Amino acid sequence: MARKIPASGINLFQLIYILRDEYEAKSGNKALNLSLGNPDGVPPEAIRKLQAKYAEDAGFRYHTYAEDTNLHSFAEGMVEMHGGISLADHPHLGILPIPGIKTAGAIIPLACGIHLPDRKRRDSFRVVSNLPAYDVIGTWTTSYLGSTRIPWPLVSEDDMRLNIVRLQESLAAHNVTDVDLVYVIRPGNPAAVGASEDEWKEIIAWCIANDARLVNDGAYAGLCEPGSHTSLASVAAGYKDLDWIEMYSVSKSFSDPGARLGAIVGSKDFVADFSLIKGNTESGPVPSVMAAYGEFFQDRETAQAELDSLRGLYRSRLDYVIGALKGIGLQQACDTSAGFFTLWRVPKKAFGVVLSEDERTKDKPAQEAFNRLVIEETGIVGVHFQGPGADGKGEPLIRYAVCDDVLAPEFKERFEEGLARMKPEY
């Protein structure tokens, strides 16, 4: 017997776990884990009580398949809270509940017709997506579906914002003119930056002119600082000649990744195409959980207060960590305007060590070398990324999240002691 899928080595996050475990085994100390990108809390009590209520309810619809149901107008509530639009005002749009964004994103290329017989070659399907990124769409479109992905660079010089000029330059560099899909993540991961109305309008105009569909993964849309982000839905709803979808999830907004629940909104034809593929892929969310959130959203004031409270918790953590890292001279790759990620440019020297010269680090890419060195010296664990950079030669980056109680006295004591010895130099 033999594997049908060749082993391609461990992925980035598996490596981070190994480095964390090695540090803990060697030092006897718990790592200061700023690599975790998942909420470290649980859903608010009001949501948990509603989930219990509907789990106990013997109503058949709360326990059967939810492929084509939208209990208690869950999707409308989700879209209104995260996208800022009411479906009643936009009858030309479609909505659907989804069991999380990761699966939905994976089938988006199929909803764009990548599999259709009239495509003589699969690699003629072209997807634009951002780098650096938590690159699920890149893995699916290239490794799994055999299509062509053109990276749209995010660079610190632009504060990691969507720059249409860099998209055009990348397409020219790859000698590509026709694009089927533009897939972005706003606010991003690892670059926790939103999008403005003007940025969306530029992208929308480009997509319409080039007959490309537009998708935004809005997983962090609920945790935006006021005024820092404009939803795609609030802008795209005004363009009836645009094919688009925006996706939201309760995972980050309400610390409920186990719910596997979200919603999409978009142009009716695109949503209908997505629904067709979805029906042959999964059987919908857990209906009792959907019903609980549908009822929860009916009290919009309470739901917004819960979102504000969670965002406030992350903001207090972010203010501490960002202040501490800036205080020792680390340089931010972008501001953090949503969620719980901070992103930093990697220095050339730290702890008195020149990364390109020291025996421990010289044979590793700069971003990995820095992460390994910081872990070894302090136990502070991040996630390293390689961005394309403004010149296309690469930009080493390190992501530090605040999905841990960074304000606990014991954490702060060790964190500050480790940072005091770092002395980064660029």
Secondary structure, DSSP 8 states (H G I E B T S, - for coil): ---SS------HHHHHHHHHHHHHHHHSS--EE----S-SS---HHHHHHHHHHHH---GGGTS--SS--GGGHHHHHHHHHH---GGG-TTEEEEEES-HHHHHHHHHHHTTTT-TT-S-GGG-EEEEEESS--HHHIIIIIIT--EEEEEE--GGGTT---HHHHHHHHHHTT----SEEEEESS-SSS-----HHHHHHHHHHHHHTT-EEEEE-TTGGGB-TTS---HHHHHTT-TT--EEEEEEHHHHTT-GGG--EEEEEEHHHHHHHHHHHHTT---S-HHHHHHHHHHHHSHHHHHHHHHHHHHHHHHHHHHHHHHHHHTT-EEEE---BTTEEEEE--SEETTEETTTSTTTTTS-HHHHHHHHHHHHH-EE-EEEEE--TTSS-EEEEEEE--S-TTSHHHHHHHHHHHHTT--B-
